[in-house]
Amino acid sequence: MDEKHELNPILKLLKDNNQYHHRNGKRISVYLKERYDFYIKSLEQSIKEDNFIDSSFIDELRKRLPSIKATTDNILKSYELYEENKLLEAECISKKVLFDNSNNMIIRSLGRKEERSMYRIRPNDNYPIKRRELFHVPMSTREICKDGRFSKKGVPCLYLATQLPLSWLEMDKPEICMAAKFALNDNYYNKIKVVDISGKQISDAYQLFADISNNRNKGKNLSASYEYLIKVICMIPIRLATTIPSEENENKQEYYFSQVFLEWAKDNKIADGIIYESCKSEEAWAYFGCNLAFFVNEVDEEGYDIKLRSIFNMSKPHVLKDIKRPEDLFWEEFSEIKSLSESLE
């Protein structure tokens, strides 16, 4: 990307609001307010200074500004209520935020090159292990599901990562573990829908700037590109609320909004899952990989999701140990990949 595009105010807005930030012991509501104040200031400056994108786009962004501010205010209010233990009021406001932004959500097909293979790791020293033990928690034992980011107590999901090193980092670098590779069944390429709130949006937006420059010179219609950019910018407050860094000795408060998002998306059946970036640590975030949470809905007699068993092929799980560096896992090989609709053994 050339210097002109790097210095563009809209690109700077996207780049500056896609950085890993430490909380440094701040309460979540305080941390988010600082992030939102910076975002709104950057957005207002972009609207004022941008001279690259068509005026119609800037006019639309200016028109959206009050609703964007309302989104940040309401998310902050929901966290303040949550911190005051007013959980029902907090949840109601959060769900209103999600409903009001439902048209801004980027819902797309799963199947990009980097998404065709996914991975799951589970710390385990009991061998051998069956495929079912690296699949999702069955509905019959849903009570073992714990609270976490995009994870709600008693709500099973299938959690995967687009990179094996990222999966290992997400599990706190276990000394010994079991790993498996998942691959989309050929029949499901581009048929599985995910809500994308990952950093991939920012990468896509960067590419759009090059496309806008090229297509404008050819007289092509740019409305689809502008619509996508608007959505990315409007969703930044929600992305920030779902990428709050964890700190020790905390009762999972940083995961509150993500959990509401998970349940809201699942209950409203807007997609098959959510794809999101890691904020486990600065090291994990730097890999620019993604995590995925696939919803469990209709299950078979064993308690496993029927659709998810059809979607994925899965390798035979095997042992990982003596891992020195996460990047070494990029070359890990897997064998005996077969359809989960056949067997979970």
N, C-alpha and C positions, 0 to 999 in steps of 0.2 A: 504494500500500500504506500502511495507516495506521501510526501510531507504535507501536501495540501489537505489530503484527507485526514491525516493524523491530527492536524490542527483544527479541523472542523468542530465547532461547538457541540453539535449533536453527538459526534463520535467521542468527544471528550467527556460528555455527560455519561455515555454508555461505559466508557473505560473506567472513569473515576468511581462509578457505582458498581463495579464488578471486581472489587479488591477484597482480600482477606483482611479483616480488622480484629484485633484483640480487644476484649472488653475491659481488661484491666480492673476487674472487680466491680464494675459499675452495675447497678440494677438494670434489668432488661429494659424497662420503660425509659430510663435515662439514656442508655446506649442507643436505643432506637430513635429517640428524639434527636440526638446528635446526628445520626445518619440521615434522618428525614429532613432535618433543617439544611444539611449540606445538599441533599438531593433536590429539594425545592429551589434553593438558591441557584444550583447548577442549571436546573430546568428553565428558570426564569431568564437566566443569562443566555442560554441557548436560543430561546425564543427571540430575544432582543438582538443577538449578534449574528445568527446564522445567515449566510448569504449564498449558500450552495443549494439547499433544497428549495423547491418551488414554494411560493408564498401561500398557496392553498394548503400545503402541509402545515406550515407554521401557523396559519389561521386556525386550522383544526386543533393543533396542539394548544394554542392559546385558549380555545373554547373549552378544552378538556381540563384546563388547569384547576378550576374550582372543584371538580369531582376528584381529581388527583389529590388535592389538599384534603378533601373530605375523607379519602381513603387513609391517608397517613394519620389524620386526627382520630379516626375511629379505631384503627389498629392500636394506636397509643392508648386510647381510652380502654380498650378491651384488656390490654396488659395491666393497666393501672387497677382495673376491677379485679383481675385475676390475682394480682399481688395483695389485694385487700380481701381475698378469699370469697369474692362475690362471683362465683363460678358460672352460675346460670346467666347472669346479666352479661358477663364477659363473652360467653359462648354465643349468645343471641347477637351481640354486636359483630363478632367475628364472622358469623354466618351471613349477616347482612352485607358485610364487606365483600365476601366471596360471591354472593348473588349479584351485587351491583357491578362486579367486575367479570361476571361470567362471559360477557361478549369480548372481553379483552384477553381471555385465556387462549393460549396457543395449543390447540389440540391437533395432533398430527399423527401420521402413521409411523409405526416402528419398523425399521428395516434399513437404516443407513448402514454403510459399510462397517463403522465402528460399533454398531449395535447388533450385528448378526451373531456375535459370540458374546456370551455373558458368563459370569462366574459367581460361585458361592463358596464360602469357607466356613467351616465350623470347628472350633477347638474340640478335639476328641482324641482320646488315647485307647478307645475300645475298638479293636479291629477283629474281623473285617466289618465294614459298614455298608449298609444297603442304600440304594438311591433314595428311598423314601426319607432317610434321615437328613438329606440335604435338600429335600423339597420343602414345601411350606408345612407349618404346624397343622395337623388335621383338625377338623372342627370338633372331633371328639375329645381333644385335649386342649381346646382353645384357651383354657384358664391359665396355661403356662406362658402365654404371650405377654410380654412386658411393655411398659411405657418406654418410649424413645422417640427419636425424630421420625416422623411418618410411621410411627408404631404405637398402637393403642392397646392397652391391657384388654385381653379377651377378643382381639380382632386379628385373626390370622391374615397374613399376606405373604407372597413370595418375594423375597428380597434378593436382588442380584446386582452385580456391578459390571460395568463395561470393560473393566481391566482387572486381572488377577491381583496385581500389586495393590490396587485400591481396595479390593475386598479384604486383603490381608491387613492393611492399615486400619480399615474400618473395624476390624476385630481386635484391635490393640496389639498387633504383631505377635500372635501366639507362637510359642517355641515349637509346638507340634500341633498339627491340625489336619483335617481332611478337606479336600478340595474337589470340586466338580465343575465341568464346563457344560453350559447350556447353549443350544443352538436353535434358532427359529426353524420350525418345520417349513419346508419350501412352500407349502400351500398357504402359509400365513404371512409371507412377506407383504408388507404394506397394507395388511388387513387388521393389525392390532393398533388400537388408538391409545395414545398416552397424552396426559396433560404435561406440557413441557415447561418447567420453571427452572431449568438448568442454565448454566453459563453458555450453553450452545446457542441460545437466543442471541447473545452478544456477538458470537462468531458469525452467525447468519446475518446479523445487522451490518457488520463490517463488510461482508461480501455484497450486501445490497447497495452499499455506497458505490462500489465499482460498477455494479449492474445499472444503477441509476445514471451514472455518468455516461456509460456506453450506450444505453438505450435511449436516453434523451437526445443524443446526437442523431439517432436514427429515427426519431419521431415516434417511438413506441409509447404505448400507454403505461404509465407508471403507478396506477392506482393500487395494484396489488402490493407493490413494494412499499408504498407509503402506508398502506393499511397495516402491514406487518410491523413496520417501524413504530407506528403509533401504539400497537399492542405491546411491543417490547418495553417501550418507555412507560406506559401506564401500569405495567405489571412489576416494575422495579420495587415499589413499596412492599408488595406481597413476597417477592423474592428475598428482600432484605429481612422480612419477618420470619422467613423459613430457613434462613442461613445464619442464625444467631450462634456464635461460637459457644461451646460448652465450657464450664469452669467446674473445678472440683468442689465437693461439698454443696452441691446444688440439687434440689429436689425436682429435677427435670423441668423447671419452669421455662427454659429456653425452647422446649419442644411443644409448648401449649398450642401455639397457632398452627404449627405443622400437623398436630393431631386433629385439630378441628378441620383443617383442609382435607386430610385423609378421609375422615368420616363423611364430610360434605360431598366430596367428589364420588365416593363409593355409593352413598345413599341416593345421589341424584343420577347415577349411571351415566356420567358424562364421558367416561373413557374406561379402558381396561386397567389403567394404572397411572402412576405418576413417575416422571423422570426428573431427577434433581441432582444438583452438584453436592459434593462432599464438603462439609465444614468440620469434620472430625478433628482436624489439625491443619496447620498451615502446610505441613508436608503433604498431607492427603489432598488438600485443595490444589496444590501446585501441579498435580498430575493431570488436571483438567478432564478427568474421567467423570462418569455419571453413575449414580445409583438409581435403581428402579424398584418401585413397590407395586406389585401386581395384586389386584383385589381378588379375594376368594369369595365366590358367589354360590352358584349351584354345585353341590358336591355329590360324589358317588357314595356307595355304602361304606367305604373306608374313611370317608370324611375329607377326601381330596377333590380339589376343584376340577370339574370335568373339562372345561375349556382350556385351563392351563396345562392339563395333561396332553391335550391335543396340540397345543401350540408348540411345545418344546420337545426337542431331543436332548438327551442328557448322557454324559460320559459316566463311566464307572468311577466312583470316588476313589481317590488314592491319597497316600500320606504325603504331607509336606513337613520337612523339619530341617533344622540347621540353616535357616534362611539368614543370610548375611545382609543383603540389601534388597529392598522391594523390587527394584528394577530387574533383578535376576529372574524374577517370576514371569517376565514377558515371554520367555522361551520355554516355559513349562509345557510339556506335551500330555495330551489326554487320549485315552483309548476307549474302545467299546461304546461308542456313542449310539444310542438307540432311542426310539420313540417311547415317551412315558405313557402313551396310551396302551402300550403293550404290557409293560410291567414296571413296578417300582422297586423290584428286588435288586 
